[in-house]
Amino acid sequence: MKIRALPSVDKGLARLLPKKGKLARAMRYSVFAGGKRFRPLLCLAVAKALGHSPRKVMLFACAVEMIHTFTLIHDDLPAMDNADLRRGKPTCHKVFGEGLAILAGDALNTLAFNVIAGYPAALKELSDALLRVVEGQVADLGSVKRKPALKELVAIHKWKTAALLRACVRGSALICKAPAGKVKALTAYAEHLGLAFQIADDILDVTSTRKELGKPVGADVKKGFPFIIGLERSKLMLNDEAIKAIKAIKIFDKKADPLREMAGFVVMRKI
């Protein structure tokens, strides 16, 4: 599996999103602004690892991407990160205004849960994760004016980043009716993968350019892992978390290779 947006995911999103009106334009602008669809791909890879067709979790994968986009829209708002660019394009509130951007995020959030109403266990996983994401954002806001300790930073990103990846694998596994042992292994995989993903983001914030990232660099430099523990130690921690993620799914056969590739991608990615 190549780590890139799959046409099937984009087709699913295009079918599910509203098509007419200002709100629809704002929602579609943000959803189709780019990105690798890492979270939907994670959902599809879990289904494959469990011996199912990716189509089985496509609705859930699309719902996850809607939730992810909702969080990005709100994170970029003036009251939060006050970002002008996202993926090399003006952020939603810069194009449509702050009010409509808030409403577009709200609508994506609501639509996501409507889409997966037929999967109550997966819906609960996603809603629990979103609450953790919000709690993580609150904790992150509280650390803006001081240097957080490593333990605190890890906790924040277990909420902000890892929680949604955890929901991706657990929700998909529950839809596929996976046995408890495999759900447990996938959960551990996602928790390590989520922390690795955030460490990589923080490293890129220090080592990349504005053009490469598609957004301003250094925005999180004073609260990221390289600032707290240094760049070299951050790279070691990134590798360690990715290795732990791969080890967590050792009970799976070759059908789980896309999951292993995704852990490798997190370590090697440039943007």
C-alpha positions in Angstrom: 0.0 0.0 0.0 1.4 3.3 -1.0 1.0 6.1 1.5 -1.0 8.5 -0.5 -4.6 9.4 -1.0 -6.6 6.6 -2.5 -9.2 7.5 -5.2 -11.8 5.3 -3.4 -11.5 7.4 -0.2 -11.9 10.7 -2.2 -14.9 9.2 -4.1 -16.5 8.2 -0.9 -16.0 11.6 0.6 -17.3 13.3 -2.5 -20.4 11.2 -2.4 -21.1 11.8 1.3 -20.5 15.6 1.5 -23.2 18.1 0.7 -22.8 19.7 -2.8 -24.7 23.0 -2.8 -24.4 26.2 -0.8 -21.8 28.2 1.1 -21.5 25.7 3.9 -20.9 22.8 1.4 -18.2 24.8 -0.4 -16.4 25.5 2.9 -16.6 21.8 3.9 -15.4 20.6 0.6 -12.6 23.2 0.4 -11.1 21.9 3.6 -11.7 18.2 3.0 -10.2 18.3 -0.5 -7.4 20.7 0.3 -4.8 17.9 0.0 -3.3 15.5 2.4 -2.3 11.8 2.3 -5.5 10.5 3.9 -3.3 8.7 6.5 -6.2 8.0 8.9 -8.6 6.6 6.3 -5.7 4.5 4.9 -5.1 3.2 8.4 -8.7 2.1 8.6 -8.5 0.3 5.3 -5.2 -1.4 6.3 -6.7 -2.8 9.5 -9.6 -4.4 7.5 -7.0 -6.0 5.1 -4.9 -7.2 8.1 -8.1 -8.9 9.4 -8.8 -10.6 6.1 -11.6 -8.3 5.0 -12.2 -6.1 2.0 -11.4 -2.4 2.7 -14.9 -1.6 1.5 -16.2 -3.0 4.7 -14.8 0.0 6.6 -15.0 2.7 3.9 -17.8 4.6 5.6 -15.9 4.6 8.8 -12.7 5.7 7.1 -14.6 8.6 5.5 -16.1 9.6 8.8 -12.6 9.6 10.4 -11.3 12.0 7.7 -14.3 14.3 8.3 -13.5 14.4 12.0 -9.8 15.0 11.3 -10.6 17.9 8.9 -13.0 19.3 11.5 -10.2 19.4 14.1 -7.8 21.1 11.6 -10.3 23.8 10.7 -10.9 24.6 14.4 -7.2 24.3 15.3 -6.4 26.9 12.6 -8.8 29.5 14.0 -7.5 32.8 15.4 -8.6 31.7 18.9 -6.4 28.6 18.6 -3.3 28.5 16.4 -4.2 31.5 14.2 -2.8 29.8 11.1 -2.9 31.3 7.7 -1.9 28.3 5.7 -2.7 24.6 5.7 -1.2 22.2 3.2 0.0 25.1 1.1 -3.4 26.7 0.8 -5.1 29.5 2.8 -6.9 28.1 5.8 -10.7 27.8 5.8 -11.3 30.9 7.9 -9.0 32.9 5.6 -11.1 32.0 2.6 -14.7 31.8 4.1 -14.5 33.9 7.2 -14.2 32.8 10.8 -17.9 32.2 11.3 -18.4 30.0 8.3 -15.2 28.1 9.1 -16.6 27.3 12.6 -19.8 26.1 11.1 -18.1 24.0 8.5 -16.2 22.2 11.2 -19.3 21.7 13.2 -21.1 20.3 10.1 -18.3 17.9 9.3 -18.3 16.7 12.9 -22.1 16.1 12.9 -22.1 14.4 9.4 -19.3 12.0 10.4 -21.4 10.6 13.2 -24.5 10.5 11.0 -22.5 8.4 8.4 -21.5 5.7 10.9 -24.8 5.6 12.9 -25.2 2.0 11.8 -21.9 1.0 13.6 -22.6 1.9 17.3 -19.4 0.3 18.7 -17.2 2.2 16.2 -19.2 5.4 16.7 -18.5 5.2 20.4 -14.7 4.7 19.7 -14.7 7.8 17.5 -16.7 9.9 20.0 -14.5 8.9 22.9 -11.4 9.7 20.8 -12.7 13.1 19.9 -13.3 13.9 23.6 -9.6 13.0 24.2 -8.6 15.2 21.3 -10.4 18.1 22.9 -8.9 17.4 26.3 -5.5 17.3 24.7 -6.1 20.7 23.0 -7.1 22.2 26.4 -3.9 20.8 28.0 -1.9 22.1 25.0 -3.4 25.6 25.4 -2.4 25.4 29.1 1.3 24.7 28.2 1.7 27.7 25.8 3.4 30.0 28.2 5.7 27.5 29.8 8.0 24.6 28.9 6.2 21.3 29.5 8.0 18.3 31.0 8.5 15.3 28.7 5.9 13.3 30.6 3.3 16.0 30.2 4.1 16.4 26.5 3.7 12.7 25.9 0.3 12.7 27.7 -0.9 15.7 25.7 -0.1 14.0 22.4 -1.6 10.6 23.5 -4.8 12.7 23.6 -4.3 15.1 20.7 -2.8 12.7 18.1 -2.7 9.1 19.2 -6.4 9.0 20.3 -7.7 9.5 16.8 -5.3 6.8 15.3 -6.4 4.5 18.1 -10.0 5.1 17.1 -9.1 4.3 13.5 -7.8 0.8 14.3 -10.2 -0.1 17.1 -13.3 1.2 15.2 -12.3 -0.7 12.1 -11.5 -3.8 14.1 -14.9 -3.8 15.8 -16.7 -3.4 12.4 -14.7 -6.4 11.2 -15.6 -8.3 14.4 -12.0 -9.0 15.3 -11.1 -11.2 18.2 -10.1 -9.5 21.5 -6.5 -10.5 21.2 -6.1 -8.8 17.8 -8.0 -5.7 19.0 -5.6 -5.4 21.9 -2.5 -5.8 19.6 -3.9 -3.2 17.1 -4.6 -0.8 20.0 -1.0 -0.9 21.2 0.2 -0.5 17.6 -1.9 2.7 17.2 -0.8 4.2 20.5 2.8 3.9 19.6 2.2 4.9 16.0 0.3 8.0 17.2 3.2 9.2 19.4 5.7 8.5 16.6 3.5 10.6 14.2 3.6 13.6 16.5 7.3 13.3 17.2 7.9 13.3 13.4 5.6 16.3 13.0 7.6 18.2 15.6 10.9 17.2 14.0 9.6 18.5 10.6 8.6 21.7 12.2 12.3 22.2 13.0 14.0 20.8 10.0 11.7 21.6 7.0 10.8 24.7 5.1 7.5 26.6 4.7 7.3 25.4 1.1 7.9 21.7 2.0 5.3 21.7 4.8 2.7 23.9 3.2 2.4 25.9 6.4 4.6 28.1 8.6 7.4 26.3 10.2 8.4 26.8 13.8 4.9 27.4 15.0 5.2 24.7 17.6 8.9 24.8 18.1 8.8 26.0 21.7 6.5 23.1 22.8 7.6 20.3 20.6 9.7 17.3 21.3 13.0 18.7 19.9 12.6 21.8 22.2 12.0 19.6 25.2 14.6 16.8 24.7 16.6 17.9 21.7 16.6 16.9 18.0 18.8 13.9 18.2 17.0 12.4 21.1 13.7 13.1 19.4 14.8 11.1 16.4 15.8 8.2 18.6 12.4 8.3 20.3 10.7 8.4 17.0 12.4 5.3 15.8 11.8 3.6 19.1 8.0 4.2 19.0 7.8 3.0 15.4 9.6 -0.2 16.3 7.3 -0.7 19.2 4.3 -0.2 16.9 5.6 -2.9 14.5 6.3 -5.3 17.3 2.8 -4.8 18.7 1.3 -6.5 15.6 3.7 -9.5 15.4 0.8 -11.8 15.8 -0.5 -10.8 12.4 0.7 -12.4 9.1 1.7 -10.7 5.8 -1.8 -9.2 5.4 -0.7 -6.7 8.0 2.3 -5.5 6.0 0.5 -2.2 5.0 0.3 -1.4 8.7 4.0 -2.1 9.1 4.7 0.1 6.0 2.7 2.9 7.6 4.9 2.8 10.7 8.0 3.0 8.5 6.5 5.9 6.5 6.1 7.9 9.7 9.8 7.6 10.4 10.9 8.3 6.9 8.5 11.0 5.7 9.8 14.3 4.6 6.4 16.2 4.7 
